[in-house]
Structures are given as structure tokens and as C-alpha cells.
Amino acid sequence: MIIKPLSASSPAGLEKIADLQDRFQASDSSCREIVAEIIRDVRKRGDAALLEYTRKFDSPGITAERIKVTEAETEQAFKEIDRKLSDSLDLAIERIRTFHEHEREESWTVSGDHGIITGRLVNPVDSAGLYVPGGQGGKTPLVSSVLMNGIPAGIAGVKRRVMVTPANSEGRVNPALLVAAGKIGINEIYKVGSAWAIAAMAYGTELIPRVDVIVGPGNQFVAEAKQQVSGRVRIDMIAGPSEVLIIADHTATPAYAAADMLAQAEHDPQALAILVATSVETAEGVIKELERQLPELSRVEIARRSLTERGVVLIADSLDQAIDIANRLAAEHLELMIENPLDQVKRIRHAGAIFAGDNVPESTGDYLAGPNHVLPTMGTARFSSALGVETFVKKTSLISYSREALRADSEHIQRLANLEGLTGHARSASIRTDDPE
């Protein structure tokens, strides 16, 4: 048996739930030290370090002149791309853009007594860096990452969108990535990857001017680099292994639930697939389907390891208990394979994204539905949200007082400032209202 089911109310089940609640993973110390050294090196030596790392790990023959993708390379990519793939990209772009258009925020002001005006000004950052993994030497291009990160930044109004992605050993970027970027208006693309790409975007080199926000997925070195430069720039989130939690009742189709668990498991051995079933029969049906479908995957060994080492099947006493478990675990992807799922959505407080019903595999959210697939993991959905337009904007407070308004408030300002021992603060108000005009 791939996964042994546990009663959610048993001592073993309760212990497993507690372990899952505490699943946040910090990077190991060796990774932190390696990344810190890479960042220091890029800051000190700039492009020389950038080229050295790129030649060593990705493209041995790369030169400074070839780091930036040329217009000719993008034009050639459009000639090479399959027409049907181009159509699929167009549909995904339309759906993602339509969804994120609703996230726009407008500046606002409020007028108060005596001529007080307060408000909030919403403006985009000047520049954003989009990290896109190369994917097995460029053989599995993550075009969805280009769209999910690049489109919200464009809607936010970011003037400069920079994409970095490692090239293959010949110094080429997969044409599908260049087409995806071109279709959404990204024309500043560099052939660099891993922690040195993050360092370059955060601190800037002659080849790659620095940016204000860095987003995008990557391996442990990319994730660690983003964490280390956070504060110098904004990052989207600290991402952990991909995860799905499926609540399945008697109406669920076991084959569908198993397929969705496998879809997560094939990502990585550390991926987390959780089933919370409301009956033994449902749990056993899903486990049987896991064993039947697993050999059919191209990444069978990765998925097998993920399921055997990390997979979880819990049997809840009721739907109420299953929903309580979901809220406690705050999963990245939450699937509700239950009767009348939309009626239960209001009870879900913590999840990166909710997939309601039997007919909505998590892959709809990965590629085509419209909502962003960059989601909080490791339980951080308790306080974090999906990447969106707001990731690329900042908000500035606005305050304006008439002289009459300041006279009305001055005494209160001075009283509070003096209470805190900040006499200069008090004086900055009194000097404007106590002196004759």
C-alpha cells in the first residue's frame, strides 16, 4: 500500500495533523552559506561573477554580448512556435488578464472637518524582475510562470519588466518562453539563472540594472537567494514544496482525487499530497486508484517517493472535522470534492486557492482558469495571499491640513507628543499655531 490511511481522531492521526501544521521548512545552513557567498561575489565583482557562474553551470560559451536576448532571437522564436501552442497561450493570457484586471486599486481621498484631507495614493513600482526556471535544460519551459508573474505586473503599470531564465548549454532560451514573454510585452530578457540571477536583479550589475520587486519560482538556491535579498527588494513569498489537500466525501470520484494527488506528487519528492476522506470506503477507493494510476506517469519514481514519504490519507469523522483540518493546515491548493461544494466555501478561512467540485482539477488553476497559481505554501495561507496586481504596487499616505484644521488639532498633537517625551514634535505643531500670523 502506497499510503496507510489514518483515522483523523486517532492518536496517530492527531499527531500527523500536528506535524503538518508545523511543516514550515527553513533552508539548510549549507544552502544559506553557499547563497550568501554567491550574493557577496555578485555584489563585489558584478558581471564578471555573473558570467563565471553562468558559464560554469548553464552555458559554457556565453559571452557578455549574448547575455541579453535579442529582438532577432524573439522573432525567430515566434517562427518556431507551434500554432496550437500559440493559441493556447493566447487563451491563457486572456483569462489571466481578465481575472487580474479586477484587482486594480484606485487612489482615494477623504475630506474631514476644517479642511483636513487624507488619502492613499496607489502607484506601481518602477521595475519588477521575473524569475523563470529553465526546466531540465530548457526542455520543459515553464511558460505559465511567465504569464502568471508578468501579466499582473503589466496590469499594475510597472514600466520595466525584466525576465531572467537560464539558457541551455548552447546559450539558447526555449522558444516557448520567449514567445510567452513577447505576447505580454516583456522585451528585457537575460540568460542567467539561480542565485546569481537573483543577486544581479537585487543589487544590479552593468548588464542587469537592479529592480524593485522579484517574483517567480525556483529551486532551493533561488528561494534562499530571494529570502536573503528580501528587504533590499520586495519578493512575492518564500515558497515551499507544492501541496494539495483534497476533501472527499461519498460523492467524490476516487479516480479524480487520485489523479490530482499524483499531479502534485510528480512535481518533486518533497511535494505534499493530502486526502481527507469522510469515509473508509472513499479513502480505500482513492488509494486503490493511486496504485493503479502511478505506473502511468512519466515521472513515476518522483511521484512514488513523494507519496510514500510524504503522502497523507486521513479519515475524518464528519465533513465538519474535515473542514476544520483544512483550515488548520491552510494548504496551497484545497480541493472540495464534496456534495454542494460552493455551499461550503464560506466555511474555508485558510487556503491559497479553492477548487470547488469534481470537475475542476488543480491544473485548471495552474494554466488556464485565470486566478494566479503563485500561492502561499507550508501553512502560510493563514496570513498570505496569492500573487496579484497588489504585489507590484505600493501605497503612499496623503495628508493635507488647512490652518484652521491645524489650530483645531494642535493642542491634541502637543499633548500626545509631550506624553511621549518628544518636545520637538510638539513644537513643530505649536510653532505654526501659537505665533501670530
C-alpha positions in Angstrom: 0.0 0.0 0.0 1.4 3.4 -1.1 -0.1 5.3 1.8 -1.6 3.8 5.0 -4.8 5.6 6.0 -5.2 7.1 9.5 -8.2 8.0 11.5 -8.1 11.7 12.0 -9.3 11.3 15.6 -6.8 8.6 16.5 -3.6 9.4 18.4 -1.5 8.7 15.2 -3.9 10.9 13.1 -3.8 13.7 15.6 0.0 13.5 15.7 0.1 13.6 11.9 -2.1 16.7 11.8 0.1 18.4 14.4 3.2 17.6 12.3 1.5 19.0 9.2 0.6 22.2 11.0 4.3 22.7 11.8 5.6 21.9 8.2 7.3 25.2 7.5 10.7 24.4 6.2 13.7 26.7 6.7 16.6 26.2 4.3 19.6 24.2 5.5 22.6 26.0 6.7 24.9 24.8 3.8 22.5 26.3 1.3 22.3 29.6 3.2 26.1 29.8 3.2 26.5 29.0 -0.4 23.9 31.5 -1.5 25.3 34.2 0.8 28.7 33.8 -0.8 27.2 34.0 -4.3 25.4 37.2 -3.5 28.6 38.7 -2.0 30.5 37.7 -5.1 28.0 39.3 -7.5 27.9 42.5 -5.4 31.7 42.7 -5.4 32.6 41.5 -9.0 29.3 42.3 -10.8 29.2 41.0 -14.4 32.4 39.0 -14.1 30.9 36.9 -11.4 27.6 36.6 -13.3 29.3 35.3 -16.4 31.6 33.0 -14.4 28.6 31.2 -12.7 26.6 31.1 -15.9 29.4 29.5 -17.8 30.1 27.0 -15.1 26.5 25.8 -14.6 24.5 26.6 -17.7 26.1 27.9 -20.9 29.9 27.3 -21.2 30.3 29.6 -24.2 28.1 32.5 -23.1 29.6 36.0 -23.5 28.6 39.4 -22.1 27.2 40.3 -25.6 24.9 37.2 -25.6 23.5 37.6 -22.1 20.6 39.7 -23.2 18.1 38.1 -25.5 18.0 40.0 -28.8 15.0 41.1 -30.8 16.1 38.7 -33.6 16.0 35.7 -31.1 12.5 36.6 -30.1 11.4 36.9 -33.7 12.9 33.5 -34.5 11.1 32.0 -31.6 7.7 33.2 -33.0 8.6 31.4 -36.2 9.4 28.2 -34.5 6.4 28.0 -32.1 3.6 25.6 -32.8 0.4 27.3 -33.9 -1.8 25.3 -31.5 0.5 26.2 -28.6 0.4 29.8 -29.6 -3.4 29.6 -29.5 -3.3 28.0 -26.0 -1.0 30.8 -24.8 -3.4 33.4 -26.2 -6.4 31.9 -24.3 -4.4 31.7 -21.1 -3.3 35.3 -21.4 -6.9 36.4 -22.0 -8.2 34.5 -18.9 -5.3 35.6 -16.6 -5.6 39.2 -17.8 -9.4 39.3 -17.3 -9.1 37.9 -13.8 -6.3 40.3 -12.6 -8.0 43.4 -14.1 -10.4 43.1 -11.3 -7.6 43.6 -8.8 -6.8 47.1 -9.7 -6.8 49.6 -6.8 -7.5 53.2 -7.2 -6.1 56.1 -5.1 -8.7 57.7 -2.8 -9.1 60.7 -0.5 -11.4 61.7 2.3 -12.3 65.2 3.3 -12.7 65.9 7.0 -13.6 68.8 9.3 -11.9 72.2 8.9 -10.2 71.4 5.6 -8.4 68.1 6.5 -7.7 65.9 3.5 -6.3 62.4 3.9 -6.0 59.6 1.5 -3.9 56.9 -0.1 -2.1 57.1 -3.3 -1.6 53.8 -5.2 1.4 53.7 -7.6 3.2 50.8 -9.3 6.9 50.1 -8.6 9.3 51.2 -11.3 10.6 47.8 -12.1 10.0 44.1 -11.5 12.2 41.1 -12.0 10.5 37.8 -13.1 12.5 34.6 -12.4 11.5 31.8 -14.8 13.2 28.3 -14.3 14.7 26.8 -17.4 13.2 23.4 -16.7 15.6 20.5 -17.4 18.0 22.4 -19.6 15.2 24.2 -21.4 13.3 21.0 -22.3 10.3 21.7 -20.1 9.8 25.5 -20.3 7.5 26.9 -17.6 5.5 29.3 -19.8 2.8 29.5 -17.1 5.3 31.2 -14.8 6.0 33.9 -17.4 2.3 34.6 -17.7 1.3 34.4 -14.0 4.1 36.8 -13.0 4.3 39.1 -16.0 0.6 39.8 -16.6 -0.2 41.2 -13.1 2.9 43.4 -13.2 1.8 44.8 -16.5 -1.7 45.5 -15.2 -0.2 47.2 -12.2 1.5 49.6 -14.6 5.1 48.5 -14.0 7.1 50.2 -16.7 10.1 47.9 -16.7 9.6 44.2 -16.5 12.7 42.1 -16.5 12.8 38.4 -17.1 15.7 36.1 -16.2 15.9 32.5 -17.2 18.9 30.1 -17.6 19.8 29.2 -21.2 20.8 25.8 -22.3 24.4 24.6 -23.0 24.2 26.3 -26.4 23.2 29.6 -25.0 19.6 29.4 -26.2 16.3 30.0 -24.3 13.4 27.8 -25.1 11.4 29.5 -27.9 8.1 28.9 -26.0 9.4 31.1 -23.1 10.4 33.9 -25.5 7.0 33.8 -27.2 5.1 33.8 -23.9 7.2 36.9 -22.8 6.7 38.6 -26.2 3.0 38.1 -26.2 2.6 40.0 -22.9 5.1 42.8 -23.8 8.3 41.7 -21.9 11.3 42.5 -24.1 14.1 42.7 -21.5 15.2 39.1 -21.0 18.6 37.9 -19.7 20.1 34.4 -19.9 21.0 33.9 -16.3 19.7 31.7 -13.6 19.9 30.5 -10.0 21.1 32.6 -7.0 23.4 34.8 -9.1 20.4 36.0 -11.2 18.5 37.0 -8.1 21.6 38.8 -6.8 22.0 40.7 -10.0 18.4 41.8 -10.0 18.5 42.8 -6.4 21.8 44.8 -6.4 22.3 45.5 -10.1 25.3 45.0 -12.4 26.3 46.8 -15.6 24.4 44.2 -17.7 21.4 43.9 -15.5 20.1 47.1 -13.7 18.5 46.4 -10.4 14.7 46.0 -9.9 12.3 46.8 -7.1 10.4 43.6 -6.8 11.5 40.0 -7.5 9.0 37.2 -8.1 8.9 33.7 -9.5 9.6 30.1 -8.6 12.9 28.2 -8.4 14.9 25.6 -6.7 16.2 25.9 -3.1 19.0 28.2 -4.1 16.6 30.6 -5.9 14.3 30.5 -2.9 17.1 31.1 -0.4 18.5 34.0 -2.5 15.1 35.7 -2.7 14.8 35.4 1.1 18.3 36.8 1.6 17.7 39.9 -0.6 14.2 40.5 0.8 14.2 43.9 2.4 16.5 45.2 -0.3 13.7 44.4 -2.7 10.2 43.1 -2.3 9.7 39.4 -3.0 6.5 37.6 -3.7 6.8 34.9 -1.0 9.0 32.2 0.5 7.8 29.2 -1.5 8.0 25.7 -0.2 7.1 22.4 -1.9 3.9 22.3 -3.9 0.9 20.9 -1.9 -2.7 19.8 -2.3 -5.3 18.9 0.3 -8.4 17.2 -1.0 -11.6 16.8 1.0 -13.6 13.9 -0.5 -17.0 12.7 0.6 -19.2 9.9 -0.7 -19.9 11.9 -3.9 -16.2 12.1 -4.9 -14.8 10.2 -7.8 -11.8 8.3 -6.4 -10.0 8.2 -9.8 -10.2 12.0 -10.0 -8.9 12.5 -6.4 -6.0 10.1 -7.1 -5.1 11.8 -10.3 -4.9 15.2 -8.5 -2.8 13.8 -5.7 -0.4 12.3 -8.4 -0.4 15.7 -10.2 1.2 17.2 -7.1 3.4 14.3 -6.3 5.1 14.4 -9.7 6.4 17.9 -9.0 9.1 16.9 -6.5 9.9 14.2 -3.9 9.1 16.9 -1.3 5.6 17.7 -2.7 2.8 17.1 -0.3 -0.5 15.3 -1.3 -3.1 15.0 1.4 -6.5 13.4 1.3 -9.1 13.9 4.0 -11.9 11.5 3.3 -15.2 11.3 5.2 -15.4 7.5 5.0 -13.2 4.4 4.9 -14.7 3.4 1.6 -13.7 6.7 -0.1 -10.2 6.6 1.3 -9.7 3.0 0.2 -11.0 3.8 -3.3 -8.6 6.6 -3.7 -5.6 4.6 -2.5 -6.5 1.8 -5.0 -6.6 4.4 -7.8 -3.2 5.8 -6.7 -1.7 2.4 -7.1 -3.4 1.8 -10.5 -2.5 5.2 -12.0 1.0 5.7 -10.6 2.8 3.5 -13.2 1.3 5.5 -16.0 3.2 8.7 -15.1 6.4 9.8 -16.9 7.8 10.9 -13.6 6.8 7.7 -11.8 9.7 7.4 -9.4 9.5 11.1 -8.2 5.7 10.6 -7.6 6.2 7.3 -5.9 8.8 8.8 -3.5 6.6 11.8 -2.8 3.6 9.6 -1.9 5.4 7.0 0.1 7.5 9.5 2.1 5.1 12.5 2.3 1.6 11.4 1.2 -1.2 11.5 3.8 -4.6 9.9 3.9 -6.8 10.9 6.8 -10.3 9.5 7.5 -12.4 12.2 9.2 -15.5 11.5 11.4 -17.5 14.1 9.5 -17.4 16.9 6.9 -17.2 19.4 9.8 -14.0 17.7 11.0 -12.6 17.6 7.5 -13.1 21.3 7.0 -11.6 22.1 10.4 -8.5 20.1 9.4 -8.3 22.1 6.1 -8.5 25.4 8.0 -5.8 24.2 10.4 -3.4 23.1 7.6 -4.0 26.1 5.3 -2.9 24.3 2.2 -1.7 25.9 -1.0 -4.4 24.1 -3.1 -7.6 23.0 -1.5 -10.0 20.8 -3.5 -13.6 20.3 -2.3 -14.7 17.0 -3.9 -17.9 17.1 -1.9 -21.7 17.4 -2.3 -22.7 21.1 -3.0 -19.1 22.4 -2.6 -20.0 26.1 -3.3 -22.2 26.0 -0.2 -19.2 25.1 1.9 -16.7 27.7 0.5 -17.7 30.3 3.1 -16.5 28.0 5.8 -13.0 27.9 4.4 -10.9 30.6 6.1 -7.4 29.5 5.1 -6.3 28.2 1.7 -4.2 29.5 -1.2 -6.8 28.6 -3.8 -10.1 26.6 -3.5 -11.2 24.3 -6.3 -14.9 23.5 -5.8 -16.3 20.3 -7.3 -15.3 17.1 -9.0 -14.8 18.8 -12.4 -12.0 21.3 -11.5 -8.6 19.7 -11.3 -5.9 21.8 -9.8 -4.2 22.0 -13.2 -7.0 24.4 -14.3 -5.6 26.9 -11.9 -2.0 26.2 -13.0 -2.7 27.2 -16.5 -6.0 28.5 -17.8 -8.7 29.4 -15.3 -7.4 32.9 -14.6 -6.5 33.2 -10.9 -2.8 33.2 -10.2 -1.0 30.0 -9.5 1.7 31.6 -7.3 0.2 30.7 -4.0 1.3 30.5 -0.3 2.7 27.2 0.8 3.7 25.5 4.1 0.7 26.8 6.0 1.4 30.5 5.2 -2.1 30.8 3.7 -3.1 31.6 7.2 -1.7 35.1 6.6 -0.6 35.3 3.0 -2.4 35.7 -0.4 -1.8 34.7 -4.0 0.4 36.8 -6.1 -1.6 39.6 -7.8 -1.5 43.1 -9.0 -1.0 44.3 -5.5 2.4 42.6 -5.4 3.6 45.3 -7.8 2.2 48.4 -6.3 2.9 50.4 -3.2 0.7 52.8 -1.3 1.6 56.2 -0.1 -0.4 58.1 2.6 -1.6 61.7 1.8 -2.3 64.3 4.5 -3.3 67.9 3.9 -4.3 70.5 6.6 -5.7 74.0 6.4 -4.5 76.4 9.0 -7.9 76.2 10.7 -7.6 72.4 10.9 -4.2 72.6 12.4 -5.4 75.1 15.0 -8.2 72.7 15.9 -5.8 69.7 16.3 -2.6 71.4 17.6 -3.4 71.1 21.3 -4.1 67.3 21.0 -0.9 66.8 18.9 1.2 68.6 21.5 -0.4 66.7 24.4 0.3 63.3 22.8 3.8 64.3 21.7 4.7 65.6 25.2 3.4 62.4 26.7 6.0 60.5 24.6 8.7 63.0 25.6 9.0 64.3 22.0 9.1 68.0 22.6 10.3 68.7 19.1 7.2 67.0 17.7 5.1 69.2 19.9 7.0 72.3 18.9 6.5 71.6 15.2 2.8 72.0 15.7 2.8 74.8 18.2 5.2 77.0 16.2 2.5 77.1 13.5 -0.4 77.9 15.7 0.9 79.8 18.7 2.8 82.5 16.7 0.8 85.4 15.3 0.1 85.3 11.6 
